[in-house]
Amino acid sequence: MNRADVRTELSGVPGSGEIQHVLWTAADKLRGSMDIARYKEFLLGLVFLKYLSDAFDERRAKLDEELAEEGMNAAQRAVFLEDKDEYIGYGACWVPESARWNAIAARTGSEDIGRYLDDAIDAVMRENPPLAGVLPKIYGQEDIGWRRLAELVALMDDARFTGPGGRPARDVLSAVYADFLDRFSRAEGKRGGDFHPPGSVARLLVEMLEPYAGRIYDPVCGTAGLLVRAGNFAAGRETTAHTYGLALHGQERDERTWRLARMNLALHGVEGDLAWGDSLGEDRYPGLEADFVLSIPPFNLKEWPRNPEDPRWRFGVPPQANANFAWLQHIIAKLGDKGTAGVVLAGASVTRGRGREDEIRRALVEEDLVACMVALPPLLFRGTGVPVYLWLLDKDKSSRGTKNLEDRRGRILFIDAGAMGETAGRGERILSDGDLAKIVGTYRAWRGTASAGGKRYKNVAGFCFSADVADVRREGHVLSPNRYIAEVGVESAAERIGRLTKELDGLFGLADDLTEAVRAQLRRVDG
């Protein structure tokens, strides 16, 4: 098959202005020939290689223009155009000549294109140490037909990452990559956010914690979506983003997903240390004291490496049948003295369950580690309809001295956002900008952060309530927000039950009266 043949076959494919469409068409060509986890890595690795080449070409064109403006002739410019430092120092990777896309595209008529791609990937990783082990070398495997691979390479040639409208290549690919991770998450039917978090949920976690600087950790980072969001949040701060430094750490148990996570960090220009392994069974950051933990662990995980002697189980040994409280205790063990964490878990974590889980939840409340509980809307996570809750943990709920926060020791904020969200597609919901502003603004006002803009917190009937730990104790340490919010400004739970009982008794009495009246009328008719 030569290049012209490939072009003819793909003549109906949209051009460079519709990158997502072009690349998803490429994904369609792989379906059925390999499992989705493999073709996800296969395609995104190829996309990333194409991006590296386009970003290199982008820098090369700009450099050539700068050198021409300085009066250099073509021969002089040619020397500088092959100077590795002129690329590495300007946000681009050095791409050896054999790995540049034009050289790869020229091999579409050759049966050895798979081996050539693997060699090109080897060369790129060798010349750019931060990319070592990131790109998959899987293209020369025998079960991948060279003709199909040639089609993909030709199709990828239609995707230009050099930025329509003057956008840099990195910005274009960042959007494309995020879109692809989202699509793959939907296609795989991943439960929870352990592969790639829904965008609005990731934004909620980051904006509530405000991780401007410090050590940030995600023990089940998936494709590093939360870490990328945190890194971009810090970089977008109006004042100096890295006054105290920003260090990102994550761990992912699936090797393929771990590589995708490293690609995700690299293309967003976010530096981070990602480890490969199961956090519950093989903690790769034993001495870490994080300032922030952001995480969406697998919901109600039943199979996990449980060691009853593990020192992380400070508040009780979690049951084998559900890892929710294993994740919570692992995260608490990773927090520094003033650390905060945002963790999304299934509803089983907040209500009465097995005795051991109740004991752990009671201990977390009595240790004053729970700062805020948010009931989230249904269907935010694909593949699961279980209720989900955001746990916000805080190791220091005091005013923190010069930070002048509200002293919230002995109190927990409950927010019911269950009715929020808007339809985003078939069976899916997202939190709107207005929803996010209301939830985040309420928490910031309650905590008294500078970002609250002086707004004072107040309880809102049906939405939020600041409860005393004593209130939670009376409710058996259940952390479901609707248990507390329903009584805002009206009555206690006992008073409400008493009132409803009286109302029900009255209705029963009225029913008896109506029944007797009907019977009396029937007797008159019979008489």
C-alpha positions as CSV (number, residue, x, y, z in Angstrom):
1,M,0.0,0.0,0.0
2,N,1.5,3.3,-1.0
3,R,0.7,6.8,0.4
4,A,-1.6,7.7,-2.4
5,D,-3.7,4.5,-1.7
6,V,-4.0,5.5,1.9
7,R,-5.1,9.0,1.0
8,T,-7.7,7.7,-1.4
9,E,-9.2,5.4,1.3
10,L,-9.3,8.2,3.8
11,S,-10.5,10.9,1.4
12,G,-13.8,11.4,3.4
13,V,-12.0,12.2,6.7
14,P,-12.2,15.8,7.8
15,G,-9.0,17.9,7.7
16,S,-6.9,19.5,10.3
17,G,-9.6,21.8,11.6
18,E,-11.4,18.9,13.2
19,I,-8.6,17.2,15.1
20,Q,-10.9,15.3,17.5
21,H,-12.9,13.9,14.7
22,V,-9.8,12.8,12.8
23,L,-8.3,11.1,15.8
24,W,-11.5,9.4,16.9
25,T,-11.8,8.0,13.4
26,A,-8.3,6.6,13.9
27,A,-9.6,4.9,17.1
28,D,-12.4,3.4,15.1
29,K,-9.9,1.6,12.9
30,L,-8.5,-0.2,15.9
31,R,-11.7,-1.4,17.5
32,G,-12.1,-5.1,17.3
33,S,-8.4,-5.7,16.5
34,M,-7.3,-5.3,20.1
35,D,-8.8,-4.7,23.6
36,I,-9.7,-1.1,24.4
37,A,-7.0,-0.7,27.1
38,R,-4.4,-1.6,24.6
39,Y,-5.6,0.5,21.7
40,K,-6.0,3.4,24.0
41,E,-2.3,3.3,24.8
42,F,-1.5,2.5,21.1
43,L,-3.4,5.5,19.7
44,L,-2.4,8.0,22.4
45,G,1.2,7.1,22.1
46,L,1.1,7.8,18.4
47,V,-0.8,11.0,19.1
48,F,1.9,12.1,21.6
49,L,4.7,11.3,19.1
50,K,3.0,13.4,16.5
51,Y,2.6,16.2,18.9
52,L,6.3,16.1,19.8
53,S,7.2,16.4,16.2
54,D,4.7,19.2,15.5
55,A,5.9,21.2,18.6
56,F,9.5,20.7,17.3
57,D,8.5,22.0,13.9
58,E,6.8,24.9,15.5
59,R,9.9,25.9,17.5
60,R,12.1,25.3,14.4
61,A,10.0,27.6,12.2
62,K,10.1,30.4,14.9
63,L,13.8,29.9,15.4
64,D,14.4,30.2,11.7
65,E,12.4,33.4,11.5
66,E,14.4,34.9,14.5
67,L,17.7,34.0,12.9
68,A,16.7,35.4,9.5
69,E,15.7,38.7,11.3
70,E,19.2,38.8,12.7
71,G,20.6,38.7,9.2
72,M,21.9,35.1,9.0
73,N,22.0,33.4,5.7
74,A,20.5,29.9,5.1
75,A,23.8,28.1,5.7
76,Q,24.4,29.8,9.0
77,R,20.8,29.2,10.1
78,A,21.0,25.5,9.3
79,V,23.7,25.1,12.0
80,F,21.6,26.7,14.7
81,L,18.4,24.8,13.6
82,E,20.1,21.6,14.6
83,D,21.3,22.9,18.0
84,K,19.5,20.8,20.6
85,D,19.7,23.6,23.3
86,E,17.7,25.9,21.1
87,Y,14.7,23.5,21.6
88,I,15.1,22.1,25.1
89,G,15.4,25.5,26.6
90,Y,12.2,26.8,25.0
91,G,9.7,24.2,26.1
92,A,10.1,21.8,23.1
93,C,11.7,18.3,23.1
94,W,14.6,17.5,20.8
95,V,13.3,15.2,18.1
96,P,16.1,13.4,16.2
97,E,15.8,13.5,12.4
98,S,14.7,9.9,12.1
99,A,11.8,10.4,14.6
100,R,10.4,13.5,12.9
101,W,7.0,13.0,11.5
102,N,7.9,13.6,7.9
103,A,10.4,10.7,8.1
104,I,7.8,8.5,9.8
105,A,5.1,9.4,7.2
106,A,7.5,8.5,4.4
107,R,7.5,4.8,5.6
108,T,3.7,4.2,5.2
109,G,4.4,2.1,2.1
110,S,6.9,-0.1,4.0
111,E,6.2,-3.3,5.9
112,D,8.7,-2.4,8.6
113,I,6.8,0.8,9.6
114,G,6.1,-0.7,13.1
115,R,9.7,-1.4,13.8
116,Y,10.6,2.1,12.5
117,L,8.1,3.7,14.9
118,D,9.5,1.7,17.9
119,D,13.0,2.9,16.9
120,A,11.8,6.5,16.6
121,I,10.3,6.3,20.0
122,D,13.5,4.9,21.4
123,A,15.5,7.7,19.9
124,V,13.1,10.4,21.3
125,M,13.2,8.9,24.9
126,R,17.0,8.5,24.7
127,E,17.4,12.2,23.7
128,N,14.9,13.5,26.3
129,P,15.5,11.8,29.7
130,P,12.2,13.1,31.3
131,L,10.4,11.0,28.7
132,A,12.2,7.8,29.5
133,G,9.7,4.9,29.8
134,V,6.8,7.1,28.9
135,L,6.1,6.2,25.3
136,P,4.9,2.7,24.5
137,K,7.1,0.6,22.2
138,I,4.4,-1.7,20.9
139,Y,4.1,-0.8,17.2
140,G,6.4,-3.5,15.9
141,Q,4.4,-6.4,17.4
142,E,3.4,-9.0,15.0
143,D,-0.3,-9.0,15.7
144,I,-0.6,-5.4,14.4
145,G,-1.0,-5.4,10.6
146,W,1.4,-3.0,8.9
147,R,-1.3,-1.9,6.5
148,R,-3.6,-0.8,9.3
149,L,-0.7,0.9,11.0
150,A,0.1,2.7,7.8
151,E,-3.5,3.9,7.6
152,L,-3.2,5.4,11.1
153,V,0.0,7.2,10.4
154,A,-1.4,8.7,7.2
155,L,-4.6,9.6,9.1
156,M,-2.5,11.2,11.8
157,D,-0.8,13.3,9.2
158,D,-4.2,15.2,8.8
159,A,-4.0,16.2,12.5
160,R,-2.0,19.4,12.9
161,F,-1.0,20.3,16.5
162,T,0.7,23.5,15.4
163,G,-2.3,25.4,16.6
164,P,-5.1,26.8,14.5
165,G,-5.6,30.5,15.2
166,G,-2.1,30.8,16.5
167,R,-2.6,28.5,19.5
168,P,0.6,26.7,20.5
169,A,0.9,23.0,19.8
170,R,0.8,22.2,23.5
171,D,-2.5,24.0,24.1
172,V,-4.1,22.2,21.2
173,L,-2.9,18.7,22.2
174,S,-3.9,19.4,25.9
175,A,-7.5,19.9,24.8
176,V,-7.4,16.9,22.4
177,Y,-5.8,14.6,25.0
178,A,-8.3,15.6,27.6
179,D,-11.1,14.9,25.2
180,F,-9.7,11.5,24.3
181,L,-9.3,10.5,27.9
182,D,-12.8,11.5,28.5
183,R,-14.0,9.5,25.5
184,F,-12.0,6.4,26.4
185,S,-13.3,6.6,30.0
186,R,-16.9,6.6,28.6
187,A,-16.1,3.8,26.1
188,E,-14.6,1.6,28.8
189,G,-17.4,2.2,31.2
190,K,-14.9,2.9,34.0
191,R,-16.5,3.0,37.4
192,G,-15.9,6.1,39.5
193,G,-13.1,8.4,38.6
194,D,-10.2,6.1,39.1
195,F,-9.1,6.3,35.4
196,H,-10.0,9.9,34.4
197,P,-12.1,12.2,36.7
198,P,-15.1,14.0,35.3
199,G,-14.0,17.6,34.7
200,S,-16.5,19.3,36.9
201,V,-15.7,17.0,39.9
202,A,-12.0,17.6,39.4
203,R,-12.6,21.3,39.4
204,L,-14.7,21.1,42.5
205,L,-12.0,19.2,44.4
206,V,-9.2,21.6,43.4
207,E,-11.1,24.8,44.0
208,M,-12.3,23.8,47.4
209,L,-8.7,22.9,48.5
210,E,-7.0,25.8,46.7
211,P,-3.5,24.1,46.3
212,Y,-1.5,27.1,45.4
213,A,1.8,25.7,46.7
214,G,3.2,22.7,48.6
215,R,3.2,19.0,48.2
216,I,0.2,17.5,46.4
217,Y,-0.6,13.8,46.3
218,D,-3.0,11.4,44.6
219,P,-2.7,7.8,45.7
220,V,-4.8,6.5,42.8
221,C,-4.0,9.0,40.1
222,G,-5.3,7.3,37.0
223,T,-4.2,9.5,34.1
224,A,-3.2,12.3,36.5
225,G,-6.3,14.4,35.8
226,L,-6.5,15.8,39.3
227,L,-2.7,16.5,39.4
228,V,-2.9,18.3,36.1
229,R,-5.8,20.4,37.3
230,A,-4.0,21.2,40.6
231,G,-0.8,22.2,38.7
232,N,-2.7,24.4,36.3
233,F,-4.6,26.0,39.2
234,A,-1.4,27.0,40.9
235,A,0.1,28.3,37.7
236,G,-3.0,30.4,37.1
237,R,-2.8,32.2,40.4
238,E,-2.7,36.0,40.0
239,T,0.2,36.3,42.4
240,T,3.4,34.2,42.3
241,A,2.3,30.7,41.7
242,H,5.4,28.9,43.1
243,T,6.4,31.1,46.0
244,Y,6.9,28.0,48.2
245,G,7.2,25.5,45.4
246,L,4.8,22.9,44.1
247,A,5.6,19.2,44.1
248,L,3.2,16.7,42.6
249,H,3.2,13.1,43.6
250,G,0.9,10.3,42.3
251,Q,0.7,6.5,42.3
252,E,-1.1,4.3,39.7
253,R,-1.4,0.5,39.8
254,D,-2.0,-0.1,36.1
255,E,1.2,0.2,34.0
256,R,-0.5,1.4,30.8
257,T,-2.5,4.1,32.7
258,W,0.7,5.1,34.5
259,R,2.3,5.8,31.1
260,L,-0.7,7.8,30.0
261,A,-0.5,9.8,33.2
262,R,3.1,10.7,32.6
263,M,2.3,11.7,29.0
264,N,-0.5,13.9,30.4
265,L,1.8,15.7,32.8
266,A,4.4,16.2,30.1
267,L,2.1,17.6,27.5
268,H,0.6,20.1,30.0
269,G,4.1,21.2,31.0
270,V,3.5,20.1,34.6
271,E,6.3,18.4,36.5
272,G,5.5,15.6,38.8
273,D,6.8,12.3,40.3
274,L,4.5,9.4,39.4
275,A,5.1,5.9,40.9
276,W,3.8,2.6,39.5
277,G,2.1,0.3,42.0
278,D,-0.9,-0.3,44.2
279,S,-0.9,2.3,47.0
280,L,-2.8,0.1,49.5
281,G,-0.5,-2.9,48.9
282,E,2.8,-1.2,48.0
283,D,3.0,2.4,49.3
284,R,5.7,4.0,47.2
285,Y,5.8,7.3,49.3
286,P,6.1,6.0,52.8
287,G,7.6,9.2,54.3
288,L,5.4,11.7,52.4
289,E,3.8,14.5,54.4
290,A,1.5,16.1,51.9
291,D,-0.1,19.6,52.2
292,F,-2.9,18.5,49.9
293,V,-4.4,15.1,48.9
294,L,-6.8,15.0,46.0
295,S,-8.3,11.6,45.1
296,I,-11.2,9.7,43.6
297,P,-10.5,6.0,44.6
298,P,-12.5,3.1,43.1
299,F,-15.9,3.0,44.6
300,N,-16.6,0.2,47.2
301,L,-13.5,-1.8,46.1
302,K,-13.9,-5.3,47.3
303,E,-10.6,-6.9,46.3
304,W,-7.6,-5.1,47.9
305,P,-4.3,-6.2,49.6
306,R,-5.4,-6.0,53.2
307,N,-2.8,-6.4,56.0
308,P,-4.3,-6.2,59.4
309,E,-1.0,-5.2,60.9
310,D,-0.5,-2.1,58.7
311,P,0.3,1.0,60.8
312,R,-1.9,3.1,58.5
313,W,-5.0,1.6,60.2
314,R,-4.7,4.0,63.1
315,F,-8.5,4.2,63.5
316,G,-9.3,0.6,62.9
317,V,-8.7,-2.2,60.5
318,P,-10.9,-1.8,57.3
319,P,-13.0,-4.8,56.3
320,Q,-11.9,-6.9,53.3
321,A,-15.3,-6.4,51.7
322,N,-14.9,-2.7,51.1
323,A,-11.8,-0.5,50.9
324,N,-13.5,2.9,51.4
325,F,-12.0,3.3,54.9
326,A,-8.7,1.9,53.8
327,W,-8.4,4.8,51.3
328,L,-9.5,7.4,53.9
329,Q,-6.9,6.2,56.5
330,H,-4.1,5.9,53.8
331,I,-4.8,9.5,52.8
332,I,-4.9,10.7,56.5
333,A,-1.6,9.0,57.0
334,K,-0.1,11.0,54.1
335,L,-1.2,14.4,55.4
336,G,1.2,16.8,57.1
337,D,0.2,18.5,60.4
338,K,-1.8,21.2,58.6
339,G,-2.7,19.1,55.5
340,T,-6.1,19.0,53.9
341,A,-7.7,16.4,51.6
342,G,-10.6,16.1,49.2
343,V,-11.8,12.5,48.6
344,V,-14.8,11.4,46.7
345,L,-16.3,8.1,47.9
346,A,-19.5,6.1,47.5
347,G,-22.5,6.6,49.8
348,A,-21.7,3.5,51.8
349,S,-18.9,5.5,53.5
350,V,-21.3,8.0,55.2
351,T,-24.1,5.9,56.6
352,R,-24.3,3.1,59.1
353,G,-22.8,-0.1,57.8
354,R,-20.7,-2.9,59.2
355,G,-19.6,-2.4,62.8
356,R,-16.0,-1.9,61.9
357,E,-16.7,0.8,59.4
358,D,-19.0,2.6,61.9
359,E,-16.2,2.5,64.4
360,I,-13.7,4.0,62.0
361,R,-16.1,6.8,60.9
362,R,-16.8,7.5,64.6
363,A,-13.1,7.8,65.3
364,L,-12.6,10.2,62.4
365,V,-15.4,12.5,63.6
366,E,-14.2,12.4,67.3
367,E,-10.6,13.2,66.2
368,D,-12.0,16.3,64.5
369,L,-10.6,15.3,61.1
370,V,-13.8,15.9,59.1
371,A,-14.2,19.5,57.9
372,C,-17.0,19.2,55.3
373,M,-19.3,16.7,53.7
374,V,-20.9,17.3,50.3
375,A,-23.7,15.2,48.8
376,L,-23.0,15.2,45.1
377,P,-25.7,14.8,42.3
378,P,-26.3,11.4,40.8
379,L,-24.8,10.4,37.4
380,L,-21.7,12.5,37.6
381,F,-19.7,9.3,37.2
382,R,-20.2,7.1,34.2
383,G,-20.9,3.4,34.8
384,T,-22.3,3.8,38.3
385,G,-25.5,5.1,39.8
386,V,-24.5,4.9,43.5
387,P,-24.7,8.0,45.6
388,V,-21.4,9.8,46.0
389,Y,-20.0,12.2,48.6
390,L,-17.1,14.5,48.8
391,W,-15.2,14.2,52.1
392,L,-13.1,17.2,53.0
393,L,-10.6,16.3,55.7
394,D,-8.5,18.9,57.6
395,K,-5.7,18.1,60.1
396,D,-5.9,21.7,61.5
397,K,-9.3,23.4,61.7
398,S,-8.0,26.2,63.8
399,S,-7.6,29.9,62.6
400,R,-4.0,29.0,61.7
401,G,-2.5,32.1,63.2
402,T,-1.6,34.7,60.5
403,K,-3.9,33.0,58.0
404,N,-6.8,34.4,60.1
405,L,-9.2,31.6,59.1
406,E,-12.4,30.9,61.0
407,D,-11.8,28.6,63.9
408,R,-13.9,25.5,63.0
409,R,-12.6,23.1,65.5
410,G,-15.4,20.8,66.7
411,R,-17.6,21.7,63.7
412,I,-18.5,20.1,60.4
413,L,-20.0,21.8,57.4
414,F,-22.7,19.8,55.6
415,I,-23.7,20.7,52.0
416,D,-26.5,19.0,50.0
417,A,-25.7,19.5,46.3
418,G,-27.7,16.4,45.3
419,A,-30.3,18.4,43.3
420,M,-27.6,20.3,41.4
421,G,-26.1,19.6,38.0
422,E,-27.3,19.7,34.4
423,T,-27.7,17.1,31.7
424,A,-24.5,16.7,29.6
425,G,-25.4,13.7,27.5
426,R,-27.2,10.4,27.7
427,G,-27.3,9.4,31.4
428,E,-24.6,11.9,32.4
429,R,-24.6,15.1,34.5
430,I,-22.1,17.8,35.2
431,L,-21.9,20.6,37.8
432,S,-22.4,24.0,36.1
433,D,-20.2,27.0,36.7
434,G,-23.0,28.4,38.9
435,D,-23.2,25.1,40.9
436,L,-19.5,25.1,41.5
437,A,-19.4,28.7,42.5
438,K,-22.2,28.1,45.1
439,I,-20.6,25.0,46.6
440,V,-17.1,26.4,46.7
441,G,-18.1,29.8,47.8
442,T,-20.1,28.3,50.7
443,Y,-17.1,26.3,51.9
444,R,-14.7,29.2,51.6
445,A,-17.0,31.5,53.5
446,W,-17.4,28.9,56.2
447,R,-13.6,28.5,56.5
448,G,-13.0,32.2,56.2
449,T,-10.4,32.0,53.4
450,A,-9.1,35.1,51.7
451,S,-10.8,33.9,48.5
452,A,-14.2,34.2,50.2
453,G,-13.8,38.0,49.6
454,G,-15.1,38.8,53.1
455,K,-18.4,36.9,52.6
456,R,-19.8,35.6,55.9
457,Y,-21.1,32.1,56.2
458,K,-24.7,31.4,57.1
459,N,-26.9,28.3,57.2
460,V,-29.2,28.0,54.3
461,A,-32.4,25.9,54.7
462,G,-32.2,22.8,52.4
463,F,-28.6,23.5,51.3
464,C,-26.0,23.9,54.0
465,F,-25.7,23.6,57.8
466,S,-22.7,24.0,60.1
467,A,-23.1,21.3,62.7
468,D,-21.4,20.8,66.1
469,V,-19.7,17.4,66.6
470,A,-22.2,16.9,69.4
471,D,-25.0,17.0,66.8
472,V,-23.2,14.3,64.7
473,R,-22.6,12.2,67.9
474,R,-26.4,12.3,68.6
475,E,-27.0,11.0,65.0
476,G,-24.8,8.0,65.5
477,H,-21.9,9.6,63.6
478,V,-23.7,9.3,60.3
479,L,-22.3,11.9,57.9
480,S,-25.1,12.1,55.3
481,P,-25.8,15.9,54.8
482,N,-29.6,15.6,54.6
483,R,-29.6,14.2,58.1
484,Y,-28.6,17.7,59.4
485,I,-29.7,20.2,56.7
486,A,-33.4,19.4,56.9
487,E,-33.6,20.9,60.4
488,V,-31.9,24.2,59.6
489,G,-33.4,27.1,61.6
490,V,-36.5,25.1,62.3
491,E,-36.2,22.3,64.9
492,S,-34.1,19.5,66.2
493,A,-34.4,16.0,64.8
494,A,-36.4,14.8,67.9
495,E,-38.7,17.8,67.6
496,R,-39.3,17.1,63.9
497,I,-40.1,13.5,64.5
498,G,-42.5,14.4,67.3
499,R,-44.3,17.0,65.1
500,L,-44.5,14.6,62.2
501,T,-45.9,11.9,64.5
502,K,-48.6,14.2,65.7
503,E,-49.4,15.2,62.2
504,L,-49.7,11.6,61.2
505,D,-51.9,10.8,64.2
506,G,-54.2,13.7,63.1
507,L,-54.4,12.4,59.6
508,F,-55.3,8.9,60.9
509,G,-58.0,10.5,63.0
510,L,-59.3,12.5,60.0
511,A,-59.4,9.3,58.0
512,D,-61.4,7.6,60.7
513,D,-63.9,10.5,60.8
514,L,-64.3,10.4,57.0
515,T,-64.8,6.7,57.1
516,E,-67.5,6.9,59.7
517,A,-69.2,9.8,57.8
518,V,-69.3,7.7,54.6
519,R,-70.7,4.7,56.5
520,A,-73.4,6.9,58.0
521,Q,-74.4,8.1,54.5
522,L,-74.5,4.5,53.3
523,R,-76.8,3.5,56.2
524,R,-79.2,6.3,55.3
525,V,-79.3,5.1,51.7
526,D,-80.0,1.5,52.8
527,G,-82.7,2.7,55.2
